[in-house]
């Protein structure tokens, strides 16, 4: 079975609108180039128009899928991630031993 595809246009933004040294990311995915141009107007670095990139979307599970921008996270996020994982693991173990959600919340309350 051949997947359904269609052409679309991605409006590219930048997290640093002053110098353009930030991360590039998609601000909008548009069916029409006219829509992409309208959204891109004056939305990029120092008020210039955002770049527009052609893309092919694929229909799967009731949605159109295409490229995405994955936020790499900050140093603080990288520090916090193992703490979150440890908490989730401890909660799962507590529930496996028969504790209720309310009991787990009571243990976690400060």
C-alpha positions as CSV (number, residue, x, y, z in Angstrom):
1,X,0.0,0.0,0.0
2,X,1.4,3.4,-1.0
3,X,1.1,6.0,1.7
4,X,-0.8,9.2,1.0
5,X,1.5,12.2,0.7
6,X,1.1,15.9,-0.1
7,X,3.3,18.9,-0.5
8,X,3.4,21.6,2.2
9,X,5.5,24.6,3.2
10,X,7.3,25.0,6.5
11,X,7.9,28.6,7.9
12,X,11.2,28.5,9.7
13,X,11.7,30.7,12.8
14,X,14.8,31.4,15.0
15,X,15.0,31.6,18.8
16,X,17.3,34.6,18.5
17,X,15.5,37.3,16.5
18,X,18.3,39.9,17.2
19,X,21.4,38.2,15.7
20,X,20.1,34.9,14.3
21,X,22.4,32.8,16.5
22,X,19.6,30.7,18.0
23,X,18.0,27.5,17.1
24,X,16.0,27.3,13.9
25,X,12.6,25.7,14.3
26,X,9.3,25.3,12.4
27,X,6.8,28.0,13.3
28,X,4.1,26.8,11.0
29,X,3.3,24.1,8.4
30,X,1.0,25.4,5.7
31,X,-0.8,23.7,2.8
32,X,-0.6,26.9,0.7
33,X,2.6,28.9,-0.1
34,X,0.5,32.0,0.1
35,X,-0.3,31.2,3.7
36,X,3.3,30.5,4.5
37,X,4.4,33.8,2.9
38,X,1.8,35.7,5.0
39,X,2.9,34.0,8.2
40,X,6.6,34.5,7.4
41,X,6.3,38.2,6.8
42,X,8.6,40.1,9.2
43,X,8.8,37.2,11.5
44,X,12.5,36.3,11.3
45,X,15.8,37.8,12.4
46,X,15.8,41.6,12.6
47,X,12.3,41.8,11.1
48,X,13.2,40.0,7.9
49,X,10.8,37.4,6.4
50,X,11.1,33.8,7.7
51,X,12.7,31.3,5.3
52,X,10.1,28.9,3.8
53,X,11.0,25.3,3.1
54,X,9.1,22.8,0.9
55,X,8.3,19.5,2.6
56,X,6.4,16.3,1.8
57,X,3.9,15.2,4.5
58,X,2.7,11.6,4.9
59,X,-0.8,10.6,6.1
60,X,-0.6,8.1,9.0
61,X,-3.1,7.2,11.7
62,X,-5.4,10.0,10.9
63,X,-2.8,12.8,10.9
64,X,-0.4,14.4,8.4
65,X,3.2,13.8,9.5
66,X,6.4,15.6,8.5
67,X,9.7,16.8,9.9
68,X,9.7,18.2,13.4
69,X,12.1,20.2,15.6
70,X,13.1,18.5,18.7
71,X,14.1,20.8,21.6
72,X,17.5,19.7,22.9
73,X,16.8,20.9,26.4
74,X,18.9,23.1,28.7
75,X,21.6,22.1,31.1
76,X,19.1,22.4,33.9
77,X,16.8,20.0,32.1
78,X,19.7,17.5,31.7
79,X,20.3,17.7,35.5
80,X,16.6,17.3,36.2
81,X,16.0,14.3,33.9
82,X,17.6,11.5,36.0
83,X,15.7,12.9,39.1
84,X,12.4,12.6,37.3
85,X,13.2,9.1,36.0
86,X,14.1,8.0,39.6
87,X,10.9,9.5,41.0
88,X,8.8,7.8,38.3
89,X,10.5,4.4,39.0
90,X,9.9,4.8,42.7
91,X,6.2,5.6,42.2
92,X,5.8,2.6,39.9
93,X,7.4,0.3,42.5
94,X,5.2,1.7,45.2
95,X,2.1,1.1,43.1
96,X,3.3,-2.4,42.3
97,X,3.4,-3.1,46.0
98,X,-0.2,-2.0,46.4
99,X,-0.1,1.7,47.3
100,X,-2.9,3.8,46.0
101,X,-2.4,7.1,44.2
102,X,-3.5,9.0,47.3
103,X,-0.9,7.1,49.4
104,X,1.8,7.9,47.0
105,X,0.8,11.6,46.9
106,X,0.9,11.6,50.7
107,X,4.4,10.2,50.8
108,X,5.6,12.8,48.2
109,X,4.0,15.8,50.0
110,X,6.5,18.1,51.5
